[in-house]
Amino acid sequence: MGLGGVMKKIFTPTKFKKRVFDPEMISIEDIKLPKIIDQLDSKIIKSMVKEEISTYKSLGYKDKSLGALEVKTYHSFQVGCILKYLQLDYDLFIPNNSEIFPSFVTNYPFESLQTKVFEVINNYDKTIAKDPSGPKLINDISWSPLDVTYLLYYLTVYKNK
């Protein structure tokens, strides 16, 4: 192959195949959380997630309409702490999930739940700066109870699958 052939190969546009989505390839470790969350002690993260479960239950999200669950009421600090909990590979033991989470989520096939969780993780990774201040994360109300439902419910079942 002469120089012309080499040059043609170098400058010929390469076609990339779009990767087929595979939830099994998701790795929570691949995302970088904001430094302020990443540096929190695991005991603090555990405590915060348990408090989120308590608040979630007391707000009665189990019985809310889908429309009510889609309203942005959670801030990026809360969601980041839940994601950190997942990165730490903890499971969340709740004796009876059906008393806390909406039935449409508890009846999801596991693969569908993984897809929803991946969407939340991916959205967080793409939209949240890696070095914002705590107040900036708290003022960023970008997450819905539905996003949190997927994450919290996933934490209660993912180790059993």
DSSP file (Angstrom, degrees, kcal/mol; ACC not computed):
  #  RESIDUE AA STRUCTURE BP1 BP2  ACC     N-H-->O    O-->H-N    N-H-->O    O-->H-N    TCO  KAPPA ALPHA  PHI   PSI    X-CA   Y-CA   Z-CA
    1    1 A M              0   0    0      0, 0.0     2,-0.0     0, 0.0     0, 0.0   0.000 360.0 360.0 360.0 127.3    0.0    0.0    0.0
    2    2 A G     >  -     0   0    0      1,-0.1     4,-1.9     4,-0.0     3,-0.3  -0.127 360.0 -89.0 -80.2-179.7    1.5    3.3   -1.0
    3    3 A L  H  > S+     0   0    0      1,-0.2     4,-2.7     2,-0.2     5,-0.2   0.861 126.9  57.1 -59.2 -38.0    1.4    6.6    0.8
    4    4 A G  H  > S+     0   0    0      1,-0.2     4,-2.2     2,-0.2    -1,-0.2   0.896 106.5  48.9 -61.7 -40.3   -1.9    7.5   -0.9
    5    5 A G  H  > S+     0   0    0     -3,-0.3     4,-2.0     2,-0.2    -1,-0.2   0.889 112.4  47.7 -66.1 -40.2   -3.6    4.3    0.5
    6    6 A V  H  X S+     0   0    0     -4,-1.9     4,-2.3     2,-0.2    -2,-0.2   0.925 112.9  48.5 -65.9 -44.8   -2.3    5.0    4.0
    7    7 A M  H  X S+     0   0    0     -4,-2.7     4,-2.3     1,-0.2    -2,-0.2   0.889 109.9  52.4 -63.0 -39.4   -3.5    8.6    3.8
    8    8 A K  H  X S+     0   0    0     -4,-2.2     4,-0.7    -5,-0.2    -1,-0.2   0.916 110.2  48.2 -63.8 -42.3   -6.9    7.5    2.6
    9    9 A K  H  < S+     0   0    0     -4,-2.0     3,-0.5     1,-0.2    -2,-0.2   0.894 111.5  50.5 -63.7 -40.5   -7.2    5.1    5.5
   10   10 A I  H  < S+     0   0    0     -4,-2.3    -1,-0.2     1,-0.2    -2,-0.2   0.902 117.2  38.5 -65.3 -41.4   -6.2    7.7    8.0
   11   11 A F  H  < S+     0   0    0     -4,-2.3    -1,-0.2    -5,-0.2    -2,-0.2   0.381  87.0 109.2 -97.3   4.6   -8.7   10.3    6.7
   12   12 A T  S  < S-     0   0    0     -4,-0.7    -4,-0.0    -3,-0.5    -3,-0.0  -0.687  79.6-110.8 -78.7 127.8  -11.6    7.9    6.0
   13   13 A P        -     0   0    0      0, 0.0     2,-0.4     0, 0.0    -2,-0.1  -0.323  29.4-133.4 -60.9 138.6  -14.3    8.6    8.5
   14   14 A T        -     0   0    0     -3,-0.0     2,-0.6    -2,-0.0     0, 0.0  -0.773  10.2-139.5 -93.6 135.4  -14.8    5.7   10.9
   15   15 A K        -     0   0    0     -2,-0.4     2,-0.4     0, 0.0     0, 0.0  -0.851  16.3-153.9 -96.2 125.0  -18.3    4.5   11.6
   16   16 A F        -     0   0    0     -2,-0.6     2,-0.3     3,-0.0    -2,-0.0  -0.799  13.2-127.7 -97.9 138.2  -18.8    3.6   15.2
   17   17 A K        -     0   0    0     -2,-0.4     2,-0.4     1,-0.1     3,-0.0  -0.664  26.9-116.5 -80.8 137.8  -21.5    1.1   16.2
   18   18 A K        -     0   0    0     -2,-0.3     2,-0.2     1,-0.1    -1,-0.1  -0.613  34.1-116.3 -73.3 130.0  -23.9    2.3   18.8
   19   19 A R        -     0   0    0     -2,-0.4     2,-0.3     1,-0.1    -1,-0.1  -0.468  25.3-121.4 -69.7 133.9  -23.5    0.2   21.9
   20   20 A V        -     0   0    0     -2,-0.2     2,-0.2     1,-0.1    -1,-0.1  -0.593  33.9-106.7 -75.1 134.1  -26.5   -1.8   22.8
   21   21 A F        +     0   0    0     -2,-0.3    -1,-0.1     1,-0.0     3,-0.1  -0.428  42.1 177.0 -66.1 129.9  -27.8   -0.9   26.3
   22   22 A D    >   -     0   0    0     -2,-0.2     3,-2.4     1,-0.1     4,-0.3  -0.905  21.8-158.7-136.9 105.9  -27.1   -3.7   28.7
   23   23 A P  G >  S+     0   0    0      0, 0.0     3,-1.6     0, 0.0    -1,-0.1   0.781  91.9  67.0 -57.1 -26.5  -28.0   -3.1   32.4
   24   24 A E  G 3  S+     0   0    0      1,-0.3    -3,-0.0    -3,-0.1    87,-0.0   0.734  94.4  58.9 -65.8 -19.6  -25.6   -5.7   33.4
   25   25 A M  G <  S+     0   0    0     -3,-2.4    -1,-0.3     2,-0.0     2,-0.2   0.495  80.1 114.0 -87.0  -3.2  -22.7   -3.5   32.2
   26   26 A I    <   -     0   0    0     -3,-1.6     2,-0.4    -4,-0.3     3,-0.1  -0.467  43.5-175.8 -70.6 134.6  -23.8   -0.7   34.6
   27   27 A S    >   -     0   0    0     -2,-0.2     3,-1.7     1,-0.1     4,-0.4  -0.946  21.7-160.6-134.9 116.2  -21.2    0.0   37.3
   28   28 A I  G >  S+     0   0    0     -2,-0.4     3,-1.2     1,-0.3    59,-0.1   0.783  93.5  67.2 -62.5 -25.9  -22.0    2.6   40.0
   29   29 A E  G 3  S+     0   0    0      1,-0.2    -1,-0.3    -3,-0.1    -3,-0.0   0.715  87.2  69.8 -67.5 -18.7  -18.3    2.8   40.6
   30   30 A D  G <  S+     0   0    0     -3,-1.7     2,-0.3     2,-0.1    -1,-0.2   0.724  86.0  79.3 -72.8 -20.8  -17.8    4.3   37.1
   31   31 A I  S <  S-     0   0    0     -3,-1.2     2,-0.6    -4,-0.4    91,-0.0  -0.613  74.3-137.0 -91.4 151.2  -19.5    7.6   38.1
   32   32 A K        -     0   0    0     -2,-0.3     3,-0.1    93,-0.1    -2,-0.1  -0.918  17.7-152.6-105.7 122.5  -17.7   10.3   40.1
   33   33 A L        -     0   0    0     -2,-0.6    97,-0.1     1,-0.1     5,-0.0  -0.523  37.8 -78.9 -87.0 159.0  -19.8   11.8   42.8
   34   34 A P    >>  -     0   0    0      0, 0.0     4,-2.7     0, 0.0     3,-1.0  -0.279  44.3-117.4 -55.6 144.2  -19.2   15.4   44.0
   35   35 A K  H 3> S+     0   0    0     95,-2.3     4,-2.0     1,-0.3     5,-0.1   0.855 112.2  59.2 -54.1 -40.2  -16.2   15.6   46.3
   36   36 A I  H 34 S+     0   0    0     96,-0.4    -1,-0.3     1,-0.2     4,-0.1   0.845 113.7  37.7 -62.2 -33.2  -18.2   16.7   49.3
   37   37 A I  H X4 S+     0   0    0     -3,-1.0     3,-1.6     2,-0.2    -2,-0.2   0.878 112.7  56.3 -82.2 -42.2  -20.4   13.6   49.1
   38   38 A D  H 3< S+     0   0    0     -4,-2.7    -2,-0.2     1,-0.3    -3,-0.2   0.796 106.5  51.6 -61.3 -28.7  -17.5   11.2   48.2
   39   39 A Q  T 3< S+     0   0    0     -4,-2.0    -1,-0.3    -5,-0.2    -2,-0.2   0.477  83.1 115.3 -90.6  -2.0  -15.6   12.3   51.3
   40   40 A L  S <  S-     0   0    0     -3,-1.6     2,-0.1    -5,-0.1    -3,-0.0  -0.411  75.5-104.6 -68.9 144.1  -18.4   11.6   53.7
   41   41 A D     >  -     0   0    0      1,-0.1     4,-2.1    -2,-0.1     3,-0.4  -0.372  25.0-121.2 -65.1 144.4  -17.9    8.9   56.3
   42   42 A S  H  > S+     0   0    0      1,-0.2     4,-2.6     2,-0.2     5,-0.2   0.824 112.5  57.3 -61.0 -32.3  -19.8    5.7   55.6
   43   43 A K  H  > S+     0   0    0      2,-0.2     4,-2.3     1,-0.2    -1,-0.2   0.890 107.3  48.3 -65.4 -38.5  -21.6    5.9   58.9
   44   44 A I  H  > S+     0   0    0     -3,-0.4     4,-2.6     2,-0.2    -2,-0.2   0.917 111.1  50.1 -66.7 -43.2  -22.9    9.3   58.0
   45   45 A I  H  X S+     0   0    0     -4,-2.1     4,-2.4     2,-0.2     5,-0.2   0.934 111.1  49.2 -60.7 -46.9  -24.1    8.0   54.6
   46   46 A K  H  X S+     0   0    0     -4,-2.6     4,-2.3     1,-0.2     5,-0.2   0.932 112.2  48.4 -57.3 -47.1  -25.9    5.1   56.2
   47   47 A S  H  X S+     0   0    0     -4,-2.3     4,-2.0     1,-0.2    -1,-0.2   0.902 111.3  49.8 -61.3 -42.8  -27.6    7.4   58.7
   48   48 A M  H  X S+     0   0    0     -4,-2.6     4,-2.1     2,-0.2    -1,-0.2   0.897 111.1  48.4 -66.2 -40.4  -28.7    9.8   55.9
   49   49 A V  H  X S+     0   0    0     -4,-2.4     4,-2.3     2,-0.2    -1,-0.2   0.899 110.5  50.9 -69.1 -39.4  -30.2    7.1   53.8
   50   50 A K  H  X S+     0   0    0     -4,-2.3     4,-2.0    -5,-0.2    -1,-0.2   0.887 110.6  50.0 -63.5 -36.9  -32.1    5.6   56.7
   51   51 A E  H  X S+     0   0    0     -4,-2.0     4,-2.6    -5,-0.2    -2,-0.2   0.880 107.7  53.9 -66.7 -37.6  -33.4    9.1   57.4
   52   52 A E  H  X S+     0   0    0     -4,-2.1     4,-3.0     2,-0.2    -2,-0.2   0.909 107.8  50.1 -62.4 -41.5  -34.4    9.4   53.7
   53   53 A I  H  X S+     0   0    0     -4,-2.3     4,-2.6     2,-0.2    -2,-0.2   0.930 111.3  48.8 -61.2 -45.4  -36.4    6.1   54.0
   54   54 A S  H  X S+     0   0    0     -4,-2.0     4,-2.4     2,-0.2    -2,-0.2   0.921 114.8  44.3 -61.3 -45.4  -38.1    7.4   57.1
   55   55 A T  H  X S+     0   0    0     -4,-2.6     4,-2.0     2,-0.2    -2,-0.2   0.918 111.8  53.3 -65.1 -44.2  -39.0   10.7   55.4
   56   56 A Y  H  <>S+     0   0    0     -4,-3.0     5,-1.3     1,-0.2     4,-0.3   0.921 112.2  45.1 -56.2 -46.7  -40.1    9.0   52.3
   57   57 A K  H ><5S+     0   0    0     -4,-2.6     3,-1.5     1,-0.2    -1,-0.2   0.925 111.5  51.6 -65.2 -45.1  -42.4    6.7   54.2
   58   58 A S  H 3<5S+     0   0    0     -4,-2.4    -1,-0.2     1,-0.3    -2,-0.2   0.781 104.5  57.5 -66.6 -26.1  -43.8    9.6   56.3
   59   59 A L  T 3<5S-     0   0    0     -4,-2.0    -1,-0.3    -5,-0.2    -2,-0.2   0.526 107.5-129.1 -81.6  -4.6  -44.6   11.6   53.2
   60   60 A G  T X 5 +     0   0    0     -3,-1.5     3,-1.2    -4,-0.3     4,-0.3   0.833  49.5 158.0  66.2  36.0  -46.8    8.8   52.0
   61   61 A Y  G > < +     0   0    0     -5,-1.3     3,-1.0     1,-0.3    -4,-0.1   0.750  63.1  74.8 -63.8 -22.0  -45.2    8.4   48.5
   62   62 A K  G 3  S+     0   0    0     38,-0.3    41,-0.3     1,-0.2    -1,-0.3   0.879 104.6  35.1 -56.0 -38.9  -46.5    4.9   48.3
   63   63 A D  G <  S+     0   0    0     -3,-1.2    -1,-0.2    39,-0.1    -2,-0.2   0.317  94.0 111.6-102.8   7.4  -50.1    6.1   47.8
   64   64 A K  S <  S-     0   0    0     -3,-1.0     2,-0.1    -4,-0.3    -4,-0.0  -0.434  72.4-103.6 -80.8 156.8  -49.3    9.2   45.6
   65   65 A S     >  -     0   0    0     -2,-0.1     4,-1.7     1,-0.1     5,-0.2  -0.336  30.5-110.3 -72.6 160.1  -50.3    9.4   42.0
   66   66 A L  H  > S+     0   0    0      1,-0.2     4,-0.8     2,-0.2    80,-0.1   0.890 120.1  56.1 -58.5 -39.5  -47.6    9.1   39.3
   67   67 A G  H >4 S+     0   0    0      1,-0.2     3,-0.7     2,-0.2     4,-0.3   0.894 106.5  49.4 -59.5 -41.4  -48.0   12.8   38.5
   68   68 A A  H >4 S+     0   0    0      1,-0.2     3,-0.8     2,-0.2    -1,-0.2   0.824 107.9  54.9 -68.2 -30.6  -47.2   13.7   42.2
   69   69 A L  H 3< S+     0   0    0     -4,-1.7    77,-2.4     1,-0.2    78,-0.3   0.642 101.5  59.3 -76.6 -13.6  -44.2   11.5   42.1
   70   70 A E  T << S+     0   0    0     -4,-0.8     2,-0.3    -3,-0.7    -1,-0.2   0.499  77.2 108.5 -94.1  -3.9  -42.8   13.3   39.1
   71   71 A V  S <  S-     0   0    0     -3,-0.8     2,-0.7    -4,-0.3     3,-0.2  -0.571  79.8-114.0 -74.7 133.0  -42.6   16.7   40.8
   72   72 A K        +     0   0    0     -2,-0.3    72,-0.3    72,-0.2    -1,-0.1  -0.559  62.6 136.2 -73.0 109.2  -39.0   17.8   41.5
   73   73 A T        +     0   0    0     70,-1.7     2,-0.3    -2,-0.7    71,-0.2   0.451  45.1  83.2-130.5  -9.2  -38.7   17.9   45.3
   74   74 A Y  E     -A  143   0A   0     69,-3.1    69,-2.1    -3,-0.2    68,-0.6  -0.776  67.4-136.8-102.3 144.4  -35.4   16.2   46.0
   75   75 A H  E  >  -A  141   0A   0     -2,-0.3     4,-1.9    66,-0.2     3,-0.4  -0.580  24.7-108.8 -98.7 164.8  -32.0   18.0   45.9
   76   76 A S  H  > S+     0   0    0     64,-1.7     4,-2.2    61,-1.0    62,-0.2   0.737 115.1  60.2 -64.7 -25.6  -28.8   16.7   44.4
   77   77 A F  H  > S+     0   0    0     60,-0.8     4,-2.0     2,-0.2    -1,-0.2   0.932 106.5  47.0 -67.4 -44.4  -27.2   16.3   47.8
   78   78 A Q  H  > S+     0   0    0     -3,-0.4     4,-1.8     2,-0.2    -2,-0.2   0.943 115.3  44.6 -61.3 -48.7  -29.9   13.8   48.9
   79   79 A V  H  X S+     0   0    0     -4,-1.9     4,-2.4     1,-0.2    -1,-0.2   0.894 111.1  54.6 -64.8 -39.9  -29.6   11.8   45.6
   80   80 A G  H  X S+     0   0    0     -4,-2.2     4,-2.3     1,-0.2    -1,-0.2   0.879 106.5  51.6 -61.0 -38.6  -25.8   11.9   45.7
   81   81 A C  H  X S+     0   0    0     -4,-2.0     4,-2.1     2,-0.2    -1,-0.2   0.884 109.1  50.3 -66.6 -38.1  -25.9   10.4   49.3
   82   82 A I  H  X S+     0   0    0     -4,-1.8     4,-1.9     2,-0.2    -2,-0.2   0.914 111.2  48.9 -65.2 -41.4  -28.1    7.6   48.1
   83   83 A L  H  X S+     0   0    0     -4,-2.4     4,-2.3     1,-0.2    -2,-0.2   0.877 108.9  52.7 -65.7 -36.8  -25.8    6.9   45.2
   84   84 A K  H  X S+     0   0    0     -4,-2.3     4,-2.1     2,-0.2    -1,-0.2   0.900 106.2  54.1 -63.7 -39.9  -22.8    6.9   47.6
   85   85 A Y  H  <>S+     0   0    0     -4,-2.1     5,-1.6     1,-0.2    -2,-0.2   0.905 109.4  48.0 -58.3 -42.9  -24.7    4.3   49.6
   86   86 A L  H ><5S+     0   0    0     -4,-1.9     3,-1.5     1,-0.2    -2,-0.2   0.894 108.7  53.6 -66.3 -40.0  -25.0    2.2   46.5
   87   87 A Q  H 3<5S+     0   0    0     -4,-2.3    -2,-0.2     1,-0.3    -1,-0.2   0.858 102.2  58.3 -62.2 -34.3  -21.3    2.7   45.7
   88   88 A L  T 3<5S-     0   0    0     -4,-2.1    -1,-0.3    -5,-0.1    -2,-0.2   0.545 112.4-125.7 -73.7  -5.0  -20.4    1.4   49.2
   89   89 A D  T < 5 +     0   0    0     -3,-1.5     2,-0.3     1,-0.2    -3,-0.2   0.817  55.6 152.0  65.7  34.1  -22.3   -1.8   48.2
   90   90 A Y      < -     0   0    0     -5,-1.6     2,-0.3     2,-0.0    -1,-0.2  -0.660  36.4-141.8 -88.0 149.7  -24.6   -1.7   51.2
   91   91 A D        -     0   0    0     -2,-0.3     2,-0.7    65,-0.1    65,-0.2  -0.809  12.0-131.3-105.6 158.7  -28.1   -3.2   51.0
   92   92 A L        -     0   0    0     63,-2.4     2,-0.6    -2,-0.3    -2,-0.0  -0.922  16.9-149.8-113.3 109.7  -31.0   -1.6   52.6
   93   93 A F        +     0   0    0     -2,-0.7     3,-0.1    64,-0.0    63,-0.1  -0.704  24.0 165.8 -86.4 120.2  -33.1   -4.0   54.7
   94   94 A I        -     0   0    0     -2,-0.6     3,-0.5    62,-0.2    -2,-0.1  -0.982  30.2-144.9-130.0 119.0  -36.8   -3.2   54.8
   95   95 A P  S    S+     0   0    0      0, 0.0     2,-0.4     0, 0.0    -1,-0.1   0.860  89.9  19.8 -55.8 -41.6  -39.0   -6.0   56.2
   96   96 A N    >   -     0   0    0      1,-0.1     3,-1.9    -3,-0.1     4,-0.3  -0.774  62.5-177.4-135.5  91.9  -42.0   -5.3   54.0
   97   97 A N  G >> S+     0   0    0     -3,-0.5     4,-2.8    -2,-0.4     3,-1.9   0.818  80.7  67.6 -55.2 -34.3  -41.2   -3.2   50.8
   98   98 A S  G 34 S+     0   0    0      1,-0.3    -1,-0.3     2,-0.2     5,-0.1   0.656  93.5  59.3 -67.9 -13.3  -44.9   -3.1   49.8
   99   99 A E  G <4 S+     0   0    0     -3,-1.9    -1,-0.3     1,-0.1    -2,-0.2   0.601 118.3  28.2 -85.2 -12.0  -45.7   -1.0   52.9
  100  100 A I  T <4 S+     0   0    0     -3,-1.9   -38,-0.3    -4,-0.3    -2,-0.2   0.760 112.6  58.0-115.1 -41.3  -43.3    1.8   51.7
  101  101 A F  S  < S-     0   0    0     -4,-2.8    -1,-0.1     1,-0.1   -39,-0.1  -0.675  87.6 -97.6-102.7 149.6  -43.0    1.7   47.9
  102  102 A P    >>  -     0   0    0      0, 0.0     4,-2.0     0, 0.0     3,-1.2  -0.282  32.7-122.2 -59.9 146.3  -45.8    2.1   45.3
  103  103 A S  H 3> S+     0   0    0    -41,-0.3     4,-1.8     1,-0.3     5,-0.1   0.812 108.7  64.9 -63.9 -30.6  -47.0   -1.2   43.9
  104  104 A F  H 34 S+     0   0    0      1,-0.2    -1,-0.3     2,-0.2     4,-0.0   0.805 108.8  41.2 -64.5 -24.5  -46.1   -0.3   40.3
  105  105 A V  H X4 S+     0   0    0     -3,-1.2     3,-1.4     2,-0.2    -2,-0.2   0.875 112.4  51.5 -86.3 -42.2  -42.4   -0.3   41.4
  106  106 A T  H 3< S+     0   0    0     -4,-2.0    -2,-0.2     1,-0.3    -3,-0.2   0.743 111.2  50.5 -67.9 -20.1  -42.5   -3.4   43.6
  107  107 A N  T 3< S+     0   0    0     -4,-1.8    -1,-0.3    -5,-0.2    -2,-0.2   0.436  85.0 117.1 -95.2  -0.5  -44.1   -5.3   40.7
  108  108 A Y  S <  S-     0   0    0     -3,-1.4     2,-0.1    -5,-0.1    -3,-0.1  -0.370  75.3-110.1 -62.7 141.1  -41.4   -4.2   38.2
  109  109 A P    >>  -     0   0    0      0, 0.0     4,-2.0     0, 0.0     3,-0.6  -0.494  32.5-114.9 -63.4 147.4  -39.3   -6.9   36.6
  110  110 A F  H 3> S+     0   0    0      1,-0.2     4,-2.7     2,-0.2     5,-0.2   0.866 115.0  56.3 -56.5 -39.2  -35.8   -6.5   38.0
  111  111 A E  H 3> S+     0   0    0      1,-0.2     4,-1.9     2,-0.2    -1,-0.2   0.879 106.8  49.6 -62.5 -38.2  -34.4   -5.7   34.6
  112  112 A S  H <> S+     0   0    0     -3,-0.6     4,-2.1     2,-0.2    -1,-0.2   0.897 110.4  50.4 -67.1 -40.1  -36.8   -2.8   34.2
  113  113 A L  H  X S+     0   0    0     -4,-2.0     4,-2.6     2,-0.2    -2,-0.2   0.922 108.3  52.5 -62.8 -43.8  -35.8   -1.5   37.6
  114  114 A Q  H  X S+     0   0    0     -4,-2.7     4,-2.8     1,-0.2    -1,-0.2   0.904 108.2  51.7 -58.0 -41.6  -32.2   -1.7   36.7
  115  115 A T  H  X S+     0   0    0     -4,-1.9     4,-2.1     2,-0.2    -1,-0.2   0.923 110.5  47.3 -62.4 -44.6  -32.9    0.3   33.6
  116  116 A K  H  X S+     0   0    0     -4,-2.1     4,-1.9     2,-0.2    -2,-0.2   0.907 112.8  49.2 -63.8 -41.8  -34.7    3.0   35.6
  117  117 A V  H  X S+     0   0    0     -4,-2.6     4,-2.8     1,-0.2     5,-0.2   0.918 109.3  52.5 -64.2 -42.7  -31.8    3.1   38.2
  118  118 A F  H  X S+     0   0    0     -4,-2.8     4,-3.2     1,-0.2     5,-0.3   0.908 106.6  53.6 -59.2 -41.6  -29.3    3.4   35.3
  119  119 A E  H  X S+     0   0    0     -4,-2.1     4,-2.3     2,-0.2    -1,-0.2   0.911 111.1  45.5 -60.5 -42.7  -31.2    6.4   33.9
  120  120 A V  H  X S+     0   0    0     -4,-1.9     4,-2.5     2,-0.2    -2,-0.2   0.938 115.2  47.0 -65.6 -46.6  -31.1    8.2   37.3
  121  121 A I  H  X S+     0   0    0     -4,-2.8     4,-2.7     1,-0.2    -2,-0.2   0.931 114.0  47.6 -60.2 -47.0  -27.4    7.4   37.7
  122  122 A N  H  X S+     0   0    0     -4,-3.2     4,-2.2    -5,-0.2    -1,-0.2   0.906 111.6  49.9 -62.9 -43.0  -26.5    8.4   34.2
  123  123 A N  H  X S+     0   0    0     -4,-2.3     4,-2.0    -5,-0.3     5,-0.2   0.907 112.1  48.3 -62.9 -42.0  -28.5   11.7   34.6
  124  124 A Y  H  X S+     0   0    0     -4,-2.5     4,-2.1     1,-0.2    -2,-0.2   0.937 111.5  49.8 -62.5 -46.6  -26.7   12.5   37.8
  125  125 A D  H  < S+     0   0    0     -4,-2.7    -1,-0.2     1,-0.2    -2,-0.2   0.873 115.9  42.7 -61.6 -38.1  -23.3   11.7   36.3
  126  126 A K  H  < S+     0   0    0     -4,-2.2    -1,-0.2    -5,-0.2    -2,-0.2   0.799 122.2  35.3 -79.6 -29.2  -24.0   14.0   33.3
  127  127 A T  H  < S+     0   0    0     -4,-2.0     2,-0.5    -5,-0.2    -2,-0.2   0.672  97.2  80.3-105.3 -17.6  -25.6   16.9   35.1
  128  128 A I  S  < S-     0   0    0     -4,-2.1    -1,-0.0    -5,-0.2     9,-0.0  -0.805  74.4-127.4-101.2 127.0  -24.0   17.3   38.5
  129  129 A A        -     0   0    0     -2,-0.5    -2,-0.1     1,-0.1    -3,-0.0  -0.299  15.5-131.7 -63.7 152.1  -20.6   19.1   38.7
  130  130 A K  S    S+     0   0    0      1,-0.2   -95,-2.3   -96,-0.1   -94,-0.1   0.582  97.7  35.8 -87.4 -10.3  -18.0   17.2   40.6
  131  131 A D  S    S+     0   0    0    -97,-0.2    -1,-0.2   -96,-0.1     2,-0.1  -0.065  77.4 137.8-135.7  40.6  -16.8   20.0   42.9
  132  132 A P        -     0   0    0      0, 0.0   -96,-0.4     0, 0.0     2,-0.1  -0.427  56.2-103.0 -78.9 162.7  -19.8   22.1   43.9
  133  133 A S     >  -     0   0    0     -2,-0.1     4,-2.0     1,-0.1     5,-0.2  -0.358  30.7-107.8 -77.0 163.3  -20.3   23.3   47.4
  134  134 A G  H  > S+     0   0    0      1,-0.2     4,-2.4     2,-0.2     5,-0.2   0.932 119.6  50.9 -57.1 -49.1  -22.8   21.6   49.7
  135  135 A P  H  > S+     0   0    0      0, 0.0     4,-2.2     0, 0.0    -1,-0.2   0.868 107.6  53.9 -60.3 -34.6  -25.2   24.6   49.6
  136  136 A K  H  > S+     0   0    0      2,-0.2     4,-0.6     1,-0.2    -2,-0.2   0.916 110.3  46.7 -65.3 -41.1  -25.1   24.5   45.8
  137  137 A L  H >< S+     0   0    0     -4,-2.0   -61,-1.0     1,-0.2   -60,-0.8   0.884 112.5  50.4 -65.4 -38.8  -26.1   20.8   45.8
  138  138 A I  H 3< S+     0   0    0     -4,-2.4    -2,-0.2     1,-0.2    -1,-0.2   0.844 109.4  50.8 -69.6 -33.3  -28.8   21.4   48.4
  139  139 A N  H 3< S+     0   0    0     -4,-2.2     2,-1.4    -5,-0.2    -1,-0.2   0.577  87.9  92.2 -80.3  -8.8  -30.2   24.3   46.3
  140  140 A D    <<  -     0   0    0     -3,-0.6   -64,-1.7    -4,-0.6     2,-1.5  -0.682  55.1-178.4 -89.7  88.0  -30.3   22.1   43.1
  141  141 A I  E     +A   75   0A   0     -2,-1.4   -66,-0.2   -66,-0.2   -69,-0.1  -0.674  33.2 130.2 -88.2  85.3  -33.9   20.7   43.3
  142  142 A S  E     +     0   0A   0     -2,-1.5     2,-0.4   -68,-0.6    -1,-0.2   0.315  44.5  83.3-119.7   4.9  -33.6   18.5   40.2
  143  143 A W  E     -A   74   0A   0    -69,-2.1   -69,-3.1    -3,-0.2   -70,-1.7  -0.895  59.8-144.6-124.9 143.6  -34.9   15.1   41.4
  144  144 A S     >  -     0   0    0     -2,-0.4     4,-1.9   -72,-0.3     3,-0.2  -0.589  30.5-112.2-100.2 161.6  -38.3   13.6   41.8
  145  145 A P  H  > S+     0   0    0      0, 0.0     4,-2.6     0, 0.0   -75,-0.2   0.813 119.9  60.8 -58.3 -28.4  -39.7   11.2   44.4
  146  146 A L  H  > S+     0   0    0    -77,-2.4     4,-2.3     2,-0.2     5,-0.2   0.919 102.5  49.3 -65.7 -42.8  -40.0    8.8   41.5
  147  147 A D  H  > S+     0   0    0    -78,-0.3     4,-1.9    -3,-0.2    -1,-0.2   0.931 114.4  45.4 -57.6 -45.8  -36.2    9.0   41.0
  148  148 A V  H  X S+     0   0    0     -4,-1.9     4,-3.1     1,-0.2     5,-0.3   0.855 108.0  58.1 -68.4 -35.7  -35.6    8.4   44.7
  149  149 A T  H  X S+     0   0    0     -4,-2.6     4,-2.7     1,-0.2     5,-0.3   0.945 106.9  47.8 -58.2 -48.9  -38.2    5.6   44.7
  150  150 A Y  H  X S+     0   0    0     -4,-2.3     4,-2.1     1,-0.2    -2,-0.2   0.928 115.5  44.9 -58.5 -46.0  -36.2    3.7   42.0
  151  151 A L  H  X S+     0   0    0     -4,-1.9     4,-2.0     2,-0.2    -2,-0.2   0.945 116.3  43.6 -65.8 -48.8  -33.0    4.1   43.9
  152  152 A L  H  X S+     0   0    0     -4,-3.1     4,-0.9     1,-0.2    -2,-0.2   0.919 115.4  47.7 -66.3 -43.1  -34.2    3.3   47.4
  153  153 A Y  H >X S+     0   0    0     -4,-2.7     3,-0.9    -5,-0.3     4,-0.8   0.917 109.5  54.5 -63.9 -40.8  -36.3    0.3   46.2
  154  154 A Y  H >X S+     0   0    0     -4,-2.1     4,-2.8    -5,-0.3     3,-1.0   0.901 102.8  57.1 -57.7 -41.4  -33.3   -1.0   44.2
  155  155 A L  H 3< S+     0   0    0     -4,-2.0   -63,-2.4     1,-0.2    -1,-0.3   0.763 106.0  51.4 -62.1 -24.0  -31.1   -0.8   47.4
  156  156 A T  H << S+     0   0    0     -3,-0.9    -1,-0.2    -4,-0.9    -2,-0.2   0.661 124.0  23.5 -87.3 -15.6  -33.6   -3.2   49.0
  157  157 A V  H X< S+     0   0    0     -3,-1.0     3,-1.5    -4,-0.8     4,-0.4   0.630  92.5  89.4-123.6 -18.2  -33.6   -5.8   46.3
  158  158 A Y  G >< S+     0   0    0     -4,-2.8     3,-0.8     1,-0.3    -3,-0.1   0.788  88.5  52.4 -63.7 -29.4  -30.4   -5.7   44.2
  159  159 A K  G 3  S+     0   0    0     -4,-0.2    -1,-0.3     1,-0.2    -2,-0.1   0.681 103.7  59.3 -78.3 -15.6  -28.4   -8.1   46.4
  160  160 A N  G <         0   0    0     -3,-1.5    -1,-0.2     1,-0.2    -2,-0.2   0.502 360.0 360.0 -87.8  -4.6  -31.1  -10.7   46.2
  161  161 A K    <         0   0    0     -3,-0.8    -1,-0.2    -4,-0.4    -2,-0.1   0.429 360.0 360.0 -99.1 360.0  -31.0  -10.9   42.4
